[in-house]
Amino acid sequence: MKVHVFGLGYVGCVTSAGLAQLGHDVTGIDTDPNKVALVNGGQSPLIEPGLQPLIQAGVAAGRLRAQTKIGPLGDISIICVGTPSNTNGSLCLDYVRRVAASLGETLAQTKAYHVVNVRSTVIPGTVEETIIPLLAERSGKIPGQDFGVCMNPEFLRETTAVADFHAPPFTVIGSIDARSAETVAKLYESINAPLEKTCIRVAEMIKYTCNAFHALKVSFANEVGVLSKSLGIDSHVVMDVFCRDLKLNLSPYYLKPGFAFGGSCLPKDLRAILHKAKSQDLDLPVLRSVLESNRLNLEHAYALAVRTGKKRIGVLGLSFKAGTDDLRESPIVILIERLLGKGYNVAIYDEEISLSQLIGFNRRYIEQTIPHIASLMVSKLEDVFTRSDLIIVSKKTPQFVEALEKHRDGKTLIDLVRVWRQPATGMANYDGICW
């Protein structure tokens, strides 16, 4: 394919050289004549292991060249210009806008269907609200009909970028239409990696989600290291063993947006480790913020309920997760307590809870938190719907799903567990906590 890559910085150089190695005809475009001269001379404008031989091979094969101005467009234009921070932390889109405007003007003179593929890291909404309108305005053409647009984030690490280009964790292509996505997918046909096709905003968000999680992991590991050292423990041994758990620690588990965490372990153990850190005169802001974030999640759920204006509330699920009768620090119990304190009428059903069989700390906890819990529990699931205008579901069980399907119409639902995979459930008054 004939490809133009806009921006010969870190991402642009690696992308250009990598695509040339895959057999595509690549023209790199940059306003800096020094970068252009270096690439045309088979040299890398930046230090990155393995990149210079790749550029040299591409130029020698006639598949890679660079220039300062846009020429006739080929199949795909890839935007790889920088998006630095403004002084207030927002994203500077000056370079992106400049390229989009120039591309739009060139598109006006292009008869063939062309795809603009954004690889620069941009905040969700940027492609649809800034780039596409600019392209349409300057070209006078209709996006999705006369030209295509994709968001195709990169996952390149400095010092391993060449290897990462050829072996990414996945290839993400967000597009405005199927034709755009299929065109960009052809670029990577020879790369063995899962292909994820999605909408543009999801593709934009995936990049930020990945980077935010990487930053969180670094800070988490560092805080573990600081506390471990103060206690005379080798933090590298701790984290080496920690990383061997692929069932919970390094896995999709716990990484589904939803309701707050609870139970007998996580809240208690976080408080204990923070107390120990304080006794060592240590401040662990990442770990400290976890409990506050969990509290804000509960506040968000409460606000959703209040916003409905409904006073009669039915709750499906009382224990902190499905498959258990453990009520200790269950977030839904805390939410119910808050609603009761504000005068709401609450009816509760949980097939896994039998108050007569609760014993020990579990029983003491619920009696201290909601002393008159027995009067709020109903024995039949149907009674929750009869006595309520708003339903809050906190556990995903087959029984609850079946009942909610039956009562789609006429009830307002706040979903804390993503009962249906697709949030568009057909209910007139449906709201999910994170979707």
N, C-alpha and C positions, 0 to 999 in steps of 0.2 A: 504494500500500500504506500501511497505518497503522503508523507506526514510532515507537517510544520510544527516545530516545538518553539514556543515563545518563552524566552528566558533561558540563558545558559548559566544559571547559578547551579547550586548543588543538585536540586531535583531535575532541572532541565538537562544538565550534562549527562547525568546517569541515565535518564530516560532516553535521550537521543542516542547515546552510544549503545544502550541495551537494545533498543528497537532496531538499530542498524545491524547489530549482530544477529537479530532474529530474521533478517532478510528484507526489512522494509527500507524504503528510500526516504531518508530523513534530512530535512533542512532545519538547522537551528537558527533562530533569529534573536539577536540581542543588540541593544543600542550601543553597547560598549565595543568599539572596534578592536580593542586589545584581546578581548575574549574571542571574538570572531577570528582574528588572525591566528591565535593559538590553536583553536580547533581545526582550522583549515591547514595548519602546519602539523597536524597529528599530535598535538600536545594538549594536556588537560589544564584548564584554567584554575583548577583547585587540587588540593592534595586529598586523594582518596585511593586506598589500595586497589589495584587492578583496573582503575579507570583509564589511565593513559594508554596502556596496550589496547584497550577496547576502542578508544577513539582513533588511535593510529590505524588499527585494522579496518575500522569503518571507512576512514578517509581513503586508505589505500585501495579498498574494494570499490570505491566510488559510490558508496551508499550513505555517506555522511558528509555534510558540508555546512558552512555557516555563513550568514550574511546579516547586514544591519537593517535591511528593509524588506517588507513583505513583497513577495513575487506572486505569480499566479498560484492560487490555492489548489491543493491536491484533494485527497479523500478526507483527511482529518487534520484539524489544528488543535494542538494541545497547549493549554495555558499553564505555564510553570513558573510564572514570575513570583517574586517575594510578596508576602503579606505581613510586614513588620508591625510591631505594636506602636500605637500612638502613646503620647505621654500619659493619658488617662487609662490605658490598658485596653482600649478598643482596638480593632483591627484597622490598619491603614490599607485601603483598597485603591490607592492612587494608581499603582502599576496595573492592577487588574482592570480598572476602568479604562485606562489608556489602551491596553491591548484589545479589550472588547470593542472599543470605539473604532480602532483601526481595522479590526477584523470585520466589523459591520460594514464599513465603507468598502472593503475589498469584496465582501459577500455580494454587495450590490452589483458588482461587475462579474460575478461568477454565475454561470448558467447551470452547472451541474449541482446535484445535491451534495451538501458538505456538512460535516459534523464538527462542532466546536466542543472539545473535551476539556473540562476544567480539572487540573491536577493540583493547582495551588490549594493550600488549606484555607478554607473560608467558613465563616460562621453560618449555621443553618439558616436558609432563607436568602443568602447572598446571590446564588445563581438565579433563582426565580424573581427576585425583587430588584436586582441590580444588573446582572450580566445579560440575561435574556432580554429585558427591555432595551438595553443599549444596543444589542445586536439587531433587534427588530427595528428600532428607530433609525439607526445608521444605514441599514441595508434596505429598508422598505419591504422586507420579506416577512413571511409568516413562520414563526418557529413551530417545528413539528410537522410542517408541510413543505416549506422550501428549504429549510435547513434543520439539522438536528442539534441537540445539546445534551451533553452527559456530564456527570460529576464522577470522577474516577480517582479517588484519593490514593496517595502513595503511602507505603509503609517501609520506608528506607531508613536504616540506621547509619549514622556516620561511622566510617571505618569498615562497615560490612555492607555498604549500599549495593555494590555490584552483585554480591551473592544474594542479597535480599530481593533485588530486581528479578532475578531468575528463579528464586524460590520463595515467593511471598507466602504469608499465612493464608491469604485468599486474595482474589481479585474482585473488588467491589465496583459495580457500575450502576450508578443512578441515572435515570434517563427520563426525558419527557415523552418518549414513545419507543416502541419495540424496535423500529428501524435504527434509531440512534444507537441503542444498546447492542444490537447485532453487529453494527459497523465497528464499534469500539472493541467488542469482544474478539473480532478477527485479529486485532493487534497482538493478542496474547494466546493465540491458538496453540502455540508450541510450548507454552509454559504450563507445567504440571501443578496446578493449584486450583482449589475449589473456586468456582465462579458464582458470585452472589449478585443477582440482578434485582434492583429495587428502585424506589423513587429517589428523586434528587435530594430531598431534605434528609432522608434516612442516611444516604451516602455521606452527606456533609457531617451529620451527627456521629456517624461511626468513627470518623477520624478523630474528632474531639474526645469521644468516649474512650478510645484506645489511649490517647496521650494523657488524659486525666488519670486513667487507671495506672498507667506506668508511673506517673509522678506520685500517685498515692502509694504504690508499692515501694518506691524508693524511700519515701518518708516513713512508711510503716516499718520497714526493715531497719532504718536508722534509729527509730525510737526503741525498737526491740534491742538494738545494739547498745544504746545509751543505758537502758535499764539493766541489761545483762552485765555490762561492765561494772556498774555500781554494785552489783551483787556477786562479783567475782566469777561470772559465768562466761564461757566462750560463745559469743553470739553466732559465730559462723557454724559451730557445731549444731546449735539450736536451729538455725535456718536451713542447714543441710537436711536435717531430719524432717523439718516442717515441709520442705518442698517435695519430699517423697510421697506425701499424701495426695494422690491424684483423685481421690474420691470426693474430698471436701475442700481442701486448701487450694489446690490448683485444678479447678474444674468449673463447669457451669453452675454447680450448686451454690446457692445463696446469691446468684447474680441475676435474679428475675425481679424486676421492679414490682413492688406491692406494699403490703402493710408493714408496720413496725415489728421488730423482733421482740421476743419475750422468752418465757420459760425459766427453768431453774438454774440455767448455766450462764448464758451470755451476759445478761445485765449484772448478775452477782459477781462474775469473774472480772468484768471490766471495772467495776467499782473497786474490787480488791486490788487489782494491779495498779490502778491510779492512786489508791491510798498508799500502796507500798512505794510508788515513785515519789509521792509527796514526802514521805518519811525520809527519802534519800535526797531531798531538796532538788528534785528533778521535775521539770515541766514537760509533759508529753502532749503537745497540742493536737496531734492527729488522733490519738486514742481518746483524749479528753472530749474532742468534738463529736465522737461517735454517739455517746449517750444523748448529747444535745440534739443531734440530727434525728435520733430515734424519737425524742420527745416532740420535735417539730412535725414529724410524720403523723403522730397521734393528733396534734393540733390541726393538721390539715384535714384529717378524717372527720374530726369534730366540726370543722368549719363547713365541710361538704354537707353534713347532716343539717346544720343550722340553716344553711342557705336554701334548703328545700322548703322551709316554712312548715314542715309537718311536725305534729306534736306526738302522734302515736307511732312508735318505732318498734319494728320487729327485728330481732337479731338472730341470725342463723350461725350458730357456732359460739362456744364459750371458752373452750380450752385453747392453748396458744398455737396448736396446729392440729391437722387432721390425724386421726389414728391414736390419740392419747386423751386421757382425762385430766392431764396436768393443768391446773389453773394458775400456778404460781407465776406472777408477773405477766400473765397473759395480757397482751395489749388491748384485746377487745373488752376484757374485764375493766381495765382502766378507762376505756372509752365509755362503757356503760355507766361507770361510777360518775363520770363527768356529766353525762346526759341526765342522769337522775338528779344530780345536784342542781341542775338548771330547770328542773320541773317537767322533764319529758316523761311520758308514759312508755314503759319498755316491756316488751314480751320477748322471752328468750326460749329458744329450742336448741338442744344439742343431744343427739341420740347417744353420744358417747359419755354423757355426764349423768350420773345417778347420785344425787346429793346424799342419799342414805348410805351409799357405799364409799363416800370420800372419807379418808382417814388421815391422821397425822397432820403435818405441816400444810398439806394441800387443803385440808378442811379448815384449818385455822386461818389460812390466808384468805379464803373466799368469805368466811364469816366476818373477818375483820374489815375486809374491803367493802363488801355489800352484805350487811347483816341480814337484810330481809330478802335474800336471793331466792328463797323458796317460793315466795309469793309472785316472783317474776317469771319463774320457769313454767312452761306449759308442757303437757304430756303428749300433745298431738301436733305434728308439724302444721297441719291445716289451720290450727288455732292462731298461729303467728300471723298468717295472712288475713284472717278474719278480724283480728284485733289491731291491725296496723295499716298505716297509709304509706309508710316508708320502710323498706326492707334493707337491712345491712347484712351482707353475707361475708363472713370472715373465714370460712372453711370450704374447700371444694370437695364435696362428697357426692357420690351418685344420687343420693336421696335429695340433696339440696338442688342439684342441677335439674333433676326431673321436676321438682316442685316449681322452680323458677321458670322453666319452659312453659309450665301450665298456667302461670300467672303473669305472663309477659305484659298483658294489657291491664291498665287500671292501677298498677302499683309503681311507685317510684323506687328505684333500686340503686344503692351504692355498693359497688363491687370492690372488695378489698383483695380479691385473690384471682382475678381474671377468669371468671367462670367459663366464659366462651373465648376461644382463641381469637376470634375476630370481635372487637368491641362493638361493632354495629349489630346489636342484638335484635333490633326490631321493636324494642320497648321504647315507648314515647319518652319516658323519663328515666334514662339510664346514665350513670356516671361512674367511671372507674377512678380509683385513687391516683393512679399514675398513667392513665391512658384515656 
